[in-house]
Amino acid sequence: MAVLQIREMQCFDIGAVMAVERVSYTLPWTEAVMSDCINGPYCCEVAMHAGELVAHMISQQVLDELHLLNLCVAQHQQRRGIGLNLLQHLLDSGRRNQAKSVFLEVRASNTSALNLYRSLGFETIGQRRDYYRDKQGREDAIVMCVDISS
Ligand SMILES: CC(C)(COP(=O)(O)OP(=O)(O)OC[C@H]1O[C@@H](n2cnc3c(N)ncnc32)[C@H](O)[C@@H]1OP(=O)(O)O)[C@@H](O)C(=O)NCCC(=O)NCCS
């Protein structure tokens, strides 16, 4: 894949971000939540490829813990290394900012995301029962962590 440009998410990106979000998740974030993130203490980034917004990632660092809150790649651009690229970027930024660990939560059924996270060294450290809503009811969250201190 050609070079991916990763940059800060701007207010004018929200329409394109929401289009990716709505197609990729059964229960997407709302536009209001996304706007609050841009204006709040979060790191909101987008990945651009050939002028198209192809993914977004939202994270927050609290002291030496970095939390990944959202990672979403446009459906037609999936399985081309974009998710991996963004996550490597996140781990590199965390190291630069003296984070020691990166945490995330993922739906127990989300095999693609679980595989991606495991490929970068994330390990399961817990499970939150019935944490997520889904169209049928509730689903567990797998809590994962990777140590980036060394
Ligand atoms: C999960 C997601 C971010 C992966 O992004 P992506 O750009 O498609 O992933 P990559 O191409 O970088 O894949 C990297 C690795 O992840 C795993 N992976 C990605 N998609 C997969 C799939 N459909 N099935 C199995 N493994 C998969 C593989 O290990 C893959 O390595 P490989 O291609 O060498 O086998 C993407 O599918 C997505 O946005 N899904 C919808 C939103 C979502 O679920 N986000 C995660 C919330 S926690």
PDBQT file of the ligand as one rigid body, heavy atoms in Angstrom, charges set to zero:
ROOT
HETATM    1  C1  LIG A 201      -9.716  -4.589  13.600  1.00  0.00    +0.000 C 
HETATM    2  C2  LIG A 201      -9.236  -3.626  12.494  1.00  0.00    +0.000 C 
HETATM    3  C3  LIG A 201      -8.858  -2.299  13.145  1.00  0.00    +0.000 C 
HETATM    4  C4  LIG A 201      -8.009  -4.237  11.814  1.00  0.00    +0.000 C 
HETATM    5  O1  LIG A 201      -7.484  -3.286  10.906  1.00  0.00    +0.000 OA
HETATM    6  P1  LIG A 201      -6.899  -3.737   9.480  1.00  0.00    +0.000 P 
HETATM    7  O2  LIG A 201      -6.277  -2.562   8.854  1.00  0.00    +0.000 OA
HETATM    8  O3  LIG A 201      -7.949  -4.435   8.714  1.00  0.00    +0.000 OA
HETATM    9  O4  LIG A 201      -5.807  -4.816   9.959  1.00  0.00    +0.000 OA
HETATM   10  P2  LIG A 201      -4.392  -5.108   9.280  1.00  0.00    +0.000 P 
HETATM   11  O5  LIG A 201      -4.542  -5.243   7.803  1.00  0.00    +0.000 OA
HETATM   12  O6  LIG A 201      -3.400  -4.128   9.781  1.00  0.00    +0.000 OA
HETATM   13  O7  LIG A 201      -4.106  -6.558   9.868  1.00  0.00    +0.000 OA
HETATM   14  C5  LIG A 201      -3.071  -6.808  10.803  1.00  0.00    +0.000 C 
HETATM   15  C6  LIG A 201      -3.321  -8.175  11.438  1.00  0.00    +0.000 C 
HETATM   16  O8  LIG A 201      -4.549  -8.175  12.163  1.00  0.00    +0.000 OA
HETATM   17  C7  LIG A 201      -5.204  -9.458  12.010  1.00  0.00    +0.000 C 
HETATM   18  N1  LIG A 201      -6.437  -9.316  11.223  1.00  0.00    +0.000 N 
HETATM   19  C8  LIG A 201      -6.889  -8.190  10.627  1.00  0.00    +0.000 A 
HETATM   20  N2  LIG A 201      -8.065  -8.438   9.998  1.00  0.00    +0.000 NA
HETATM   21  C9  LIG A 201      -8.346  -9.744  10.220  1.00  0.00    +0.000 A 
HETATM   22  C10 LIG A 201      -9.429 -10.588   9.830  1.00  0.00    +0.000 A 
HETATM   23  N3  LIG A 201     -10.465 -10.140   9.097  1.00  0.00    +0.000 N 
HETATM   24  N4  LIG A 201      -9.415 -11.869  10.251  1.00  0.00    +0.000 NA
HETATM   25  C11 LIG A 201      -8.391 -12.358  10.993  1.00  0.00    +0.000 A 
HETATM   26  N5  LIG A 201      -7.324 -11.608  11.387  1.00  0.00    +0.000 NA
HETATM   27  C12 LIG A 201      -7.305 -10.313  11.005  1.00  0.00    +0.000 A 
HETATM   28  C13 LIG A 201      -4.212 -10.339  11.276  1.00  0.00    +0.000 C 
HETATM   29  O9  LIG A 201      -3.361 -10.923  12.245  1.00  0.00    +0.000 OA
HETATM   30  C14 LIG A 201      -3.479  -9.302  10.434  1.00  0.00    +0.000 C 
HETATM   31  O10 LIG A 201      -2.204  -9.742  10.012  1.00  0.00    +0.000 OA
HETATM   32  P3  LIG A 201      -2.086 -10.546   8.606  1.00  0.00    +0.000 P 
HETATM   33  O11 LIG A 201      -2.850  -9.742   7.586  1.00  0.00    +0.000 OA
HETATM   34  O12 LIG A 201      -0.604 -10.569   8.370  1.00  0.00    +0.000 OA
HETATM   35  O13 LIG A 201      -2.700 -11.884   8.861  1.00  0.00    +0.000 OA
HETATM   36  C15 LIG A 201     -10.325  -3.444  11.404  1.00  0.00    +0.000 C 
HETATM   37  O14 LIG A 201     -10.778  -4.719  10.996  1.00  0.00    +0.000 OA
HETATM   38  C16 LIG A 201     -11.515  -2.605  11.846  1.00  0.00    +0.000 C 
HETATM   39  O15 LIG A 201     -11.459  -1.383  11.808  1.00  0.00    +0.000 OA
HETATM   40  N6  LIG A 201     -12.622  -3.258  12.276  1.00  0.00    +0.000 N 
HETATM   41  C17 LIG A 201     -13.849  -2.560  12.647  1.00  0.00    +0.000 C 
HETATM   42  C18 LIG A 201     -13.674  -1.728  13.887  1.00  0.00    +0.000 C 
HETATM   43  C19 LIG A 201     -13.090  -2.530  15.028  1.00  0.00    +0.000 C 
HETATM   44  O16 LIG A 201     -13.515  -3.646  15.318  1.00  0.00    +0.000 OA
HETATM   45  N7  LIG A 201     -12.093  -1.927  15.704  1.00  0.00    +0.000 N 
HETATM   46  C20 LIG A 201     -11.440  -2.517  16.858  1.00  0.00    +0.000 C 
HETATM   47  C21 LIG A 201     -12.190  -2.167  18.100  1.00  0.00    +0.000 C 
HETATM   48  S1  LIG A 201     -11.409  -2.822  19.549  1.00  0.00    +0.000 SA
ENDROOT
TORSDOF 0
